Amino acid sequence: MKKINLMHIAEGKNWAGIEAHIFSLLSESINMTEINDVRLVSLYDGLLKQKLMNIGFKACNLPYRKNNKCAVIFQLKKQIENFEVNVLHTHGYLASIIGILATLITTRRVHMVLTFHQRAETHKSWKLNLYVKIMIILVKLVRASVIAVSADVKKSAVQKFKINKDTITVIHNGIDFRLKNGFEKDKTTLGLDPKKYTIGIVGRLVHGKGHFFFIELATALAKERDDIEFVILGDGPLKEEVDKLIIKRGMTERIRLMGHKDNILDYINSLTIMLMCSDHEGIPYVLLEAMMLRKPVVSTWVGGIPEVINNGFNGILVKPGDIKKMKKKLLELIEEPSKMILLGNNGYNTVKEKFSSYNMCRNTVNLYMKLILSGELTNDT
C-alpha cells in the first residue's frame, strides 16, 4: 500500500499544550512505517516551527494576514497539491477552518482529521465564538474525523457541538520518555531556594488556569509555614492582574512570578509539588511532564485530568475552588515525604504505560490507515 504523505496545520504562535502535543506527535511519526513524509504548516513563524526544523522536519509558515485570509487558503491549497497530501491534520479553530476550506478547492482527494484539545466551551471573545461556529459547520459538511484528547473532551463536543459521537476517536495526549533525563538538579542555579519546599504552577497566564486561586492558596499556606516558596511559571495576558493580586495579598516575598522559561522541564524537575489549579482542561502536558519526572501532583478534579490521576494512588484530586481541602492535602504531603515519593513513582509508571508519545502516535496513525482503507474521502462532497 502507498505510504501516507501527512500534513499538520496549526497556528503555532505561542508554545503551550497544543504545540507540545504536535511536537511529540510529529517527532514520533518518523518511526511509523506507514508514514512516507510529514510536514508542518504554521500560520505564524513561532517556536513550534523552529523546534521541528531543528530536528530535521520540513516546516513552513504561511504569511497569515487578518485582512487577507483567502490568500492563505489558496497558498495552502497549493501546498497540499505540491506535497501530494493524503491526510491533512489540523489543530485549533482557525487552522481547521483554513485547512478544511483549502481541501474543498484542491484537486487532491484528502482525508481530514481535526484534534480537539479542549472542552467545547463558550469563549469571552465574540471572534473566537464565531470561529468555533464556522469550524463546526465545516466539520459536519466535509464529514471530518475528530480526535478528542480525552473522553471528557469528546463528551462535551457531542453535547455542545452536536457532533456525531461515532466520528470522534479518543486518543490521549502522550509524552516523549526520551526527555526524562538530564535536567538541572541545582535549585540555586534556577534561582530557587534549596532550603525550602517549592510548590509551583505552570501554564500561560490566561483565564481558566487558576492563577488567582493559586495566589489565594499560597496566601493561606504561608500563614501555616514559612519554609515554602511558591512559583508561577508562564507568561500571558493576565500577567498584570496576577502581579497586582500578589502585591495586594502581601505575597511579593513568597510568590515568585518567573515568566516563560524555554527550559521548563528543569523547573518542573525542581518542584517539590506540582499544582494544577485549572477550571477546565483536556489532558495538560505539564501534568504528564510532572508525572514523567516523578513529581507528586495535586490537581483540581476537572476535565480529562481524572483520566490520568487515580485519586490517592498517583496524585491527589480536589474539587475546584476548595482552598481549605487543597491546603490540607499539601500540608499532609509535606509532612509525609514517603507519600510524595510513592505518588511520584506511581505517576511515572502510569504515564509510561498509558500516556507515552509512542502510544499516542500509534493510535493516531491507526486512525489515518482506517480512513484510507475505508475509501471515504473527506472532501468528496
Residue pairs with C-beta under 8 A, 6 or more apart in sequence:
1 372
2 36
2 86
3 33
3 34
3 35
3 36
4 34
4 35
4 36
4 86
4 87
4 365
4 368
4 369
4 372
5 36
5 37
5 38
5 83
5 84
5 85
5 86
5 87
6 29
6 35
6 37
6 38
6 39
6 85
6 86
6 87
6 89
6 368
7 38
7 39
7 40
7 41
7 79
7 80
7 83
7 85
7 87
7 88
7 89
8 22
8 25
8 26
8 38
8 39
8 40
8 41
8 89
8 90
8 91
9 40
9 41
9 42
9 43
9 76
9 88
9 89
9 90
9 91
9 95
9 96
9 98
9 99
10 18
10 19
10 22
10 40
10 41
10 42
10 43
10 48
10 90
10 91
10 92
10 95
11 42
11 43
11 44
11 46
11 91
11 92
11 94
11 95
12 19
12 22
12 40
12 42
12 43
12 44
12 45
12 46
12 47
12 48
12 49
12 61
13 43
13 44
13 46
14 46
14 47
14 204
15 46
15 47
15 48
15 260
16 203
16 204
17 117
17 173
17 282
17 284
17 285
17 286
18 91
18 92
18 117
19 46
19 47
19 48
20 285
21 91
21 115
21 117
21 149
21 173
21 285
22 40
22 48
22 91
23 48
23 51
23 52
24 173
24 174
24 175
24 176
24 357
24 360
24 361
25 174
25 357
25 360
25 361
25 364
26 38
26 40
26 52
26 57
27 55
27 176
27 357
28 174
28 176
28 357
28 358
28 360
28 361
29 35
29 38
29 361
29 365
30 38
31 358
31 361
32 361
32 362
32 365
34 365
34 368
34 369
35 365
37 58
37 83
38 57
38 58
39 57
39 58
39 59
39 60
39 83
40 48
40 49
40 52
40 57
40 58
40 59
40 60
41 59
41 60
41 61
41 62
41 76
41 79
42 48
42 49
42 59
42 60
42 61
42 62
43 61
43 62
43 64
43 72
43 94
43 95
43 98
44 61
44 64
45 61
46 61
48 59
49 59
49 60
49 61
52 59
53 59
60 79
62 72
62 75
62 76
62 79
63 71
63 72
63 75
64 72
65 71
65 72
69 98
72 98
73 98
73 101
73 102
73 105
74 102
74 105
76 98
76 99
76 102
77 102
77 105
77 106
79 85
80 88
80 102
80 103
80 106
80 108
80 110
81 106
81 107
81 108
84 108
85 108
85 110
86 110
86 111
86 368
86 372
87 110
87 111
87 112
87 113
87 368
87 371
87 372
88 99
88 102
88 103
88 110
88 111
88 112
88 113
88 378
89 113
89 114
89 115
90 96
90 99
90 100
90 112
90 113
90 114
90 115
91 114
91 115
91 117
92 117
93 128
93 131
93 132
93 135
94 131
96 114
96 135
96 138
96 139
97 131
97 134
97 135
97 138
99 112
100 112
100 135
100 138
100 139
100 141
100 142
100 144
101 138
103 110
103 112
103 142
103 378
103 379
104 142
104 379
104 381
106 379
109 377
109 379
109 380
110 377
110 378
110 379
111 145
111 368
111 371
111 372
111 377
111 378
112 142
112 144
112 145
112 378
112 379
113 144
113 145
113 146
113 147
113 367
113 368
113 371
114 135
114 139
114 144
114 145
114 146
114 147
115 146
115 147
115 148
115 149
116 146
116 147
116 148
116 149
116 153
116 154
116 157
116 168
116 282
117 149
117 153
117 282
118 153
118 280
118 281
118 282
119 152
119 153
119 156
119 280
119 282
119 303
120 132
120 153
120 156
120 157
120 159
120 160
120 161
121 156
121 160
121 280
122 129
123 129
123 132
124 207
136 161
136 162
136 163
138 144
139 146
139 163
140 163
141 381
142 378
142 379
142 381
143 167
143 376
143 378
143 381
144 167
144 378
145 167
145 169
145 367
145 371
145 378
146 157
146 163
146 167
146 168
146 169
147 168
147 169
147 170
147 171
147 364
147 367
148 154
148 157
148 168
148 169
148 170
148 171
148 282
149 170
149 171
149 172
149 173
149 282
149 283
149 304
150 170
150 172
150 282
150 283
150 303
150 304
150 307
151 170
151 304
151 307
152 282
152 303
152 304
152 307
153 170
153 282
153 303
153 304
154 165
154 168
154 170
157 163
157 168
158 164
158 165
158 168
169 363
169 367
171 360
171 363
171 364
171 367
172 283
172 304
172 307
172 308
172 354
172 355
172 359
172 360
173 282
173 283
173 284
173 285
173 288
173 355
173 360
174 288
174 355
174 356
174 357
174 358
174 359
174 360
174 361
175 285
175 288
175 289
175 292
175 351
175 355
175 356
175 357
176 356
176 357
177 292
177 352
177 356
177 357
179 265
179 292
180 292
180 293
183 265
183 266
183 269
183 293
184 190
184 263
184 266
184 269
184 270
185 269
185 270
186 194
187 193
187 194
187 198
187 270
188 194
190 266
190 267
190 270
191 256
191 258
192 198
192 229
192 231
192 256
192 270
193 229
195 227
196 227
196 228
196 229
197 225
197 227
197 228
197 229
197 272
197 273
197 334
198 228
198 229
198 230
198 231
198 270
198 271
198 272
198 273
199 218
199 221
199 228
199 229
199 230
199 231
199 271
199 272
199 273
199 275
199 330
200 230
200 231
200 232
200 233
200 267
200 268
200 271
200 273
200 274
200 275
201 209
201 210
201 211
201 214
201 231
201 232
201 233
201 234
201 274
201 275
201 276
201 277
202 233
202 234
202 264
202 267
202 268
202 274
202 286
202 290
203 209
203 211
203 233
203 234
203 278
203 284
203 286
204 234
204 235
204 236
205 211
205 232
205 234
205 235
205 236
205 237
205 238
205 239
205 242
206 236
206 237
206 238
207 238
208 278
208 279
208 280
209 234
209 277
209 278
209 279
210 276
210 277
210 278
210 279
210 300
210 320
211 232
211 238
211 242
211 277
212 241
212 242
212 245
213 277
213 320
213 321
213 323
214 230
214 232
214 275
214 277
215 242
215 245
215 246
215 249
215 251
215 255
216 249
216 323
217 275
217 277
217 323
217 326
217 327
217 330
218 230
218 251
218 254
218 255
219 249
219 250
219 251
220 323
220 324
220 327
221 228
221 230
221 327
221 330
221 331
222 228
222 230
222 251
222 254
224 327
224 331
225 331
225 334
228 254
228 334
229 254
229 256
230 251
230 254
230 255
230 256
231 255
231 256
231 258
231 267
231 271
232 242
232 255
232 256
232 257
232 258
233 258
233 259
233 260
233 261
233 264
233 267
233 268
234 259
234 260
235 259
235 260
239 257
242 257
243 257
246 252
246 255
246 257
258 267
261 267
264 286
264 289
265 289
265 293
268 274
268 286
268 289
268 290
268 293
268 295
269 293
269 295
271 290
271 295
272 296
272 334
272 340
273 295
273 296
273 297
273 298
273 330
273 333
273 334
273 340
274 286
274 287
274 290
274 295
274 296
274 297
274 298
275 297
275 298
275 299
275 330
276 284
276 286
276 287
276 297
276 298
276 299
276 300
276 305
277 299
277 300
278 284
278 299
278 300
278 302
278 303
278 305
278 320
279 300
279 302
279 320
280 302
280 303
281 287
281 302
281 303
281 304
281 305
282 303
282 304
283 303
283 304
283 305
283 307
283 308
283 355
284 305
287 297
287 299
287 305
287 308
287 309
288 308
288 351
288 355
290 297
290 347
291 297
291 308
291 314
291 315
291 344
291 347
291 348
291 350
291 351
292 348
292 351
292 352
293 348
294 341
294 344
294 345
294 347
294 348
295 344
295 347
296 315
296 316
296 333
296 339
296 340
296 343
296 344
296 347
297 309
297 314
297 315
297 316
297 343
297 347
298 315
298 316
298 318
298 326
298 329
298 330
298 333
299 305
299 309
299 315
299 316
299 317
299 318
300 317
300 318
300 319
300 320
301 311
301 317
301 318
301 319
301 320
302 320
305 317
306 317
308 314
308 315
308 350
308 351
308 355
309 315
309 316
309 317
309 347
310 350
311 317
313 343
313 346
314 343
314 346
314 347
314 349
314 350
315 343
315 347
316 329
316 333
316 343
318 325
318 326
318 329
319 325
332 339
333 339
333 340
333 343
